[in-house]
Amino acid sequence: MVKKKSHEERHDEAMPEQEIKETQAGTESDASGQQAPEGEPGAAVKSQTEDDLLPKLTEMQDRYLRLSAEFDNYRKRTLREKIELSQSGGESVIRNLLPIVDDFDRAMNFIRSTEDCNAVKAGLELIYSKINDFLKQSGVKEIEAMNEPFNSDLHEAVTTLAVEDEKLKGIIIDVTQKGYTLNERVIRFPKVVVGE
């Protein structure tokens, strides 16, 4: 009786002897991809590269931790500086307003003790001009609204008023509350009456 050869046996007969050895060597390699066992030249190269890379990896981790700590310190410092700046900014505004408050105190005492209305009027005008100068130095400007065309980006219409003159339609005919900008940004819209 003739025994039939298995598929593997037929395949091995067809392969040259060198290929069989290479195939067997490939199947003997372990799951980690190492083909050369300990003591062969491939293992020494791998071990050497790991030894070279380990200090570099440690150095990179150390750099990363230092940079991370520096950034965290920088973030905390800038946050603290912003808080201090906003607090000291408000302090400087109040400090600059105090002389004007002193002038008001003197004016109030003068009003109570004098009958001269012209002197009181001159004193109040002086205080008013000091306040306006202070606002200009701080970057605050009044929004000109009277007799200007109504602009919803700059003005807040309180009401409209019927006008006979066609030229006054859509024009601001009265300002009930002044508006201001701080460094070209609107901080309070003027309240206006618009002709209709």
MIGURO-445690 format. One record per residue (C-alpha): residue in three letters; x negated, y negated, z. Coordinates in steps of 0.02 Angstrom, whole numbers, plus 50000, padded with zeros to 5 digits. Each point is the difference from the previous one (the first is absolute). Layout:
res | u | v | w
ALA | X | Y | Z
...
***
This chain:
res | u | v | w
MET | 50000 | 50000 | 50000
VAL | 49933 | 49830 | 49950
LYS | 50005 | 49867 | 50134
LYS | 50055 | 49828 | 49944
LYS | 49887 | 49857 | 50048
SER | 50068 | 49854 | 50096
HIS | 50004 | 49824 | 49929
GLU | 49854 | 49945 | 50111
GLU | 49891 | 50146 | 49948
ARG | 50031 | 49963 | 49817
HIS | 49962 | 49817 | 50028
ASP | 49837 | 50041 | 50091
GLU | 49942 | 50111 | 49857
ALA | 50028 | 49860 | 49875
MET | 49903 | 49871 | 50104
PRO | 49811 | 49993 | 49989
GLU | 49907 | 50044 | 50157
GLN | 49942 | 49819 | 50036
GLU | 50180 | 49935 | 50000
ILE | 50053 | 50136 | 50122
LYS | 49866 | 49945 | 50124
GLU | 50050 | 49817 | 49984
THR | 50183 | 50043 | 50027
GLN | 49961 | 50103 | 50154
ALA | 49891 | 49860 | 50071
GLY | 50145 | 49877 | 49973
THR | 50122 | 50110 | 50096
GLU | 49879 | 50016 | 50145
SER | 49999 | 49811 | 50030
ASP | 50099 | 49946 | 50152
ALA | 50153 | 49887 | 50003
SER | 49901 | 49841 | 50038
GLY | 49924 | 50003 | 49826
GLN | 49825 | 50052 | 50055
GLN | 49929 | 50123 | 49877
ALA | 49828 | 50021 | 50072
PRO | 49984 | 50083 | 50167
GLU | 49887 | 49930 | 50137
GLY | 49817 | 50005 | 49953
GLU | 50024 | 49966 | 49813
PRO | 49949 | 49832 | 49921
GLY | 50182 | 49936 | 49980
ALA | 50033 | 50009 | 50187
ALA | 49845 | 49897 | 50040
VAL | 50056 | 49861 | 49881
LYS | 50173 | 49994 | 50079
SER | 49930 | 49996 | 50176
GLN | 49877 | 49863 | 49952
THR | 50137 | 49887 | 49925
GLU | 50108 | 50021 | 50155
ASP | 49853 | 49949 | 50109
ASP | 49972 | 49846 | 49891
LEU | 50183 | 49950 | 49996
LEU | 50037 | 50019 | 50186
PRO | 49898 | 49847 | 50056
LYS | 50074 | 49898 | 49858
LEU | 50175 | 50050 | 50052
THR | 49963 | 49954 | 50181
GLU | 49930 | 49831 | 49945
MET | 50154 | 49965 | 49892
GLN | 50117 | 50044 | 50143
ASP | 49902 | 49885 | 50116
ARG | 50010 | 49858 | 49872
TYR | 50186 | 50027 | 49980
LEU | 50031 | 49993 | 50188
ARG | 49895 | 49842 | 50017
LEU | 50089 | 49913 | 49855
SER | 50168 | 50051 | 50069
ALA | 49956 | 49929 | 50171
GLU | 49931 | 49839 | 49922
PHE | 50159 | 49976 | 49898
ASP | 50109 | 50028 | 50152
ASN | 49898 | 49871 | 50098
TYR | 50012 | 49877 | 49854
ARG | 50189 | 50023 | 49990
LYS | 50021 | 49970 | 50187
ARG | 49885 | 49847 | 49996
THR | 50090 | 49918 | 49855
LEU | 50169 | 50032 | 50080
ARG | 49940 | 49921 | 50162
GLU | 49929 | 49850 | 49903
LYS | 50165 | 49975 | 49910
ILE | 50095 | 49999 | 50164
GLU | 49876 | 49877 | 50077
LEU | 50007 | 49889 | 49845
SER | 50190 | 49990 | 50003
GLN | 49999 | 49960 | 50185
SER | 49862 | 49869 | 49986
GLY | 50083 | 49926 | 49844
GLY | 50158 | 49966 | 50099
GLU | 49893 | 49929 | 50140
SER | 49916 | 49874 | 49885
VAL | 50169 | 49941 | 49932
ILE | 50066 | 49971 | 50175
ARG | 49838 | 49913 | 50053
ASN | 50017 | 49880 | 49853
LEU | 50182 | 49965 | 50044
LEU | 49965 | 49955 | 50181
PRO | 49941 | 49821 | 49964
ILE | 50163 | 49970 | 49907
VAL | 50099 | 50067 | 50148
ASP | 49901 | 49879 | 50110
ASP | 50051 | 49857 | 49885
PHE | 50182 | 50054 | 50017
ASP | 49984 | 49999 | 50190
ARG | 49931 | 49823 | 49997
ALA | 50136 | 49944 | 49880
MET | 50137 | 50075 | 50110
ASN | 49931 | 49909 | 50153
PHE | 49989 | 49838 | 49901
ILE | 50180 | 50018 | 49936
ARG | 50065 | 50017 | 50179
SER | 49907 | 49846 | 50063
THR | 50017 | 49875 | 49857
GLU | 50135 | 49903 | 49911
ASP | 49895 | 49965 | 49843
CYS | 50073 | 50111 | 49864
ASN | 49871 | 49948 | 49870
ALA | 49856 | 50065 | 50107
VAL | 50092 | 50166 | 50025
LYS | 50032 | 50012 | 49814
ALA | 49817 | 49966 | 49959
GLY | 49944 | 50132 | 50125
LEU | 50116 | 50133 | 49929
GLU | 49944 | 49961 | 49823
LEU | 49819 | 50022 | 50056
ILE | 50040 | 50170 | 50077
TYR | 50096 | 50053 | 49844
SER | 49853 | 49955 | 49889
LYS | 49882 | 50100 | 50114
ILE | 50113 | 50153 | 49985
ASN | 50004 | 49985 | 49811
ASP | 49810 | 49983 | 49993
PHE | 49981 | 50154 | 50109
LEU | 50116 | 50100 | 49886
LYS | 49904 | 49945 | 49844
GLN | 49834 | 50051 | 50079
SER | 50076 | 50170 | 50040
GLY | 50051 | 50027 | 49818
VAL | 50186 | 49964 | 50027
LYS | 50087 | 49897 | 49865
GLU | 50178 | 49940 | 49986
ILE | 50098 | 50066 | 49851
GLU | 50065 | 49854 | 49900
ALA | 50183 | 50035 | 49968
MET | 50099 | 49838 | 49987
ASN | 50056 | 49962 | 49820
GLU | 49912 | 50157 | 49937
PRO | 50085 | 50137 | 49897
PHE | 50062 | 50142 | 50111
ASN | 49880 | 50148 | 50001
SER | 50056 | 50155 | 50095
ASP | 49817 | 50051 | 50025
LEU | 49964 | 49838 | 50096
HIS | 50167 | 49938 | 50067
GLU | 50144 | 50068 | 50103
ALA | 50169 | 49928 | 49948
VAL | 50110 | 49965 | 50150
THR | 50145 | 49935 | 49897
THR | 50044 | 49919 | 49835
LEU | 50081 | 49831 | 49977
ALA | 50101 | 49941 | 49851
VAL | 49916 | 49855 | 49909
GLU | 50066 | 49887 | 49862
ASP | 49832 | 49969 | 49917
GLU | 49954 | 50142 | 49880
LYS | 49815 | 49969 | 50033
LEU | 50020 | 50051 | 50184
LYS | 50072 | 50172 | 49963
GLY | 49878 | 50133 | 50058
ILE | 49897 | 49865 | 50088
ILE | 49969 | 49991 | 50188
ILE | 50095 | 49850 | 50067
ASP | 49967 | 50023 | 50186
VAL | 49876 | 50092 | 50114
THR | 50072 | 50059 | 50166
GLN | 49838 | 50081 | 50060
LYS | 49824 | 49977 | 49931
GLY | 49903 | 50149 | 49934
TYR | 49814 | 50034 | 50012
THR | 49862 | 50102 | 49920
LEU | 49844 | 50065 | 50087
ASN | 49854 | 50022 | 49880
GLU | 50119 | 50001 | 49850
ARG | 50115 | 50131 | 50080
VAL | 50177 | 49951 | 50053
ILE | 50019 | 50015 | 50188
ARG | 50168 | 49911 | 50011
PHE | 50120 | 49967 | 49856
PRO | 50079 | 49827 | 49994
LYS | 50188 | 50002 | 50027
VAL | 50078 | 49895 | 49864
VAL | 50164 | 49938 | 49927
VAL | 50014 | 50025 | 49812
GLY | 50103 | 49895 | 49881
GLU | 50134 | 50093 | 49902
***
